[in-house]
Amino acid sequence: MHVKKGDRVVVLSGREKGREGVIKQSLPKKERVVVENVNIVKKHVKPMGNRQGGILEVEAAMHVSKVMLICPACGKPSRTGHRVNDEGKKVRVCKQCNADVA
């Protein structure tokens, strides 16, 4: 996947188009990500044990193709590539400014 937990992203399509947030959770097997304060849905929860029931608002997962990484160096949404750095580690690279993405 081109994004990981902790990355700042912008939503490209859907009702949340243009909103920015930080990736809270990454689900690579399902090709989905959960972004903070984006794609909020209402979830009906049954009371169990000491947990109170009711209607909660939670962030739903969205497909990874709907988000684009915001480069920390240039601050623009950009595609990412990969290269091997001087220490022999594979790193992500911003395609716009050619800077390493941590």
C-alpha positions in Angstrom: 0.0 0.0 0.0 1.2 3.5 -0.7 0.1 4.9 2.7 0.6 3.7 6.3 -0.6 4.5 9.8 0.3 8.1 10.8 0.4 9.5 7.2 -1.4 12.7 6.5 -3.8 12.2 3.5 -6.4 13.9 1.5 -9.6 12.2 0.3 -9.9 12.2 -3.5 -13.5 11.1 -4.1 -16.9 10.5 -2.5 -18.9 12.6 -0.1 -15.8 13.4 1.9 -13.8 14.7 -1.1 -11.2 17.3 -0.2 -11.1 16.5 3.5 -7.7 15.9 5.1 -6.8 13.7 8.0 -4.3 11.3 9.6 -4.5 7.6 9.0 -5.7 6.0 12.2 -5.6 2.3 11.0 -4.4 0.5 7.9 -6.0 -2.7 6.7 -3.7 -4.0 4.0 -5.5 -7.4 3.4 -8.8 -5.5 2.7 -7.1 -2.6 1.0 -8.7 -0.1 3.3 -7.7 2.7 5.7 -9.5 4.5 8.5 -8.9 8.2 8.5 -9.4 10.4 11.6 -12.6 12.5 11.5 -13.4 11.4 7.9 -16.2 9.1 6.7 -18.2 9.3 10.0 -21.1 6.8 10.2 -23.6 6.1 12.9 -23.3 2.6 14.6 -26.1 1.1 16.7 -24.6 -0.5 19.8 -26.3 -3.0 22.1 -25.6 -2.6 25.8 -23.3 -5.4 27.1 -21.9 -5.8 30.6 -21.0 -2.3 31.9 -21.0 -0.7 28.4 -24.0 1.6 27.7 -25.9 1.0 24.4 -27.0 3.7 22.0 -26.0 5.3 18.7 -22.3 6.0 18.3 -20.5 8.0 15.6 -17.4 6.1 14.4 -15.0 6.4 11.5 -15.7 3.8 8.8 -12.9 2.3 6.6 -12.5 3.6 3.0 -10.7 2.1 0.1 -7.1 3.1 -0.1 -7.4 4.3 -3.7 -9.6 7.1 -2.5 -6.8 8.7 -0.5 -3.6 10.4 -1.5 -0.5 11.1 0.6 0.3 14.7 1.5 4.1 15.1 1.2 5.6 16.4 4.5 8.3 18.2 2.6 6.3 20.1 -0.1 2.9 20.0 1.6 1.1 18.9 -1.6 -0.9 15.7 -2.4 1.4 13.6 -4.5 1.9 10.1 -5.8 4.7 8.0 -4.2 7.5 5.9 -5.7 10.2 3.7 -4.1 13.9 3.7 -4.1 16.8 2.3 -2.1 18.7 5.0 -0.1 22.4 5.1 0.8 22.0 2.8 3.8 20.4 0.1 1.6 16.8 0.7 2.9 13.8 0.9 0.7 12.1 4.3 1.2 9.0 6.0 -0.2 9.7 9.0 -2.4 7.4 12.0 -3.3 7.0 12.1 -7.1 6.7 16.0 -7.1 9.6 17.1 -5.0 11.7 13.9 -5.0 12.1 14.0 -1.2 12.0 10.9 1.0 8.7 10.3 2.9 9.3 9.0 6.4 
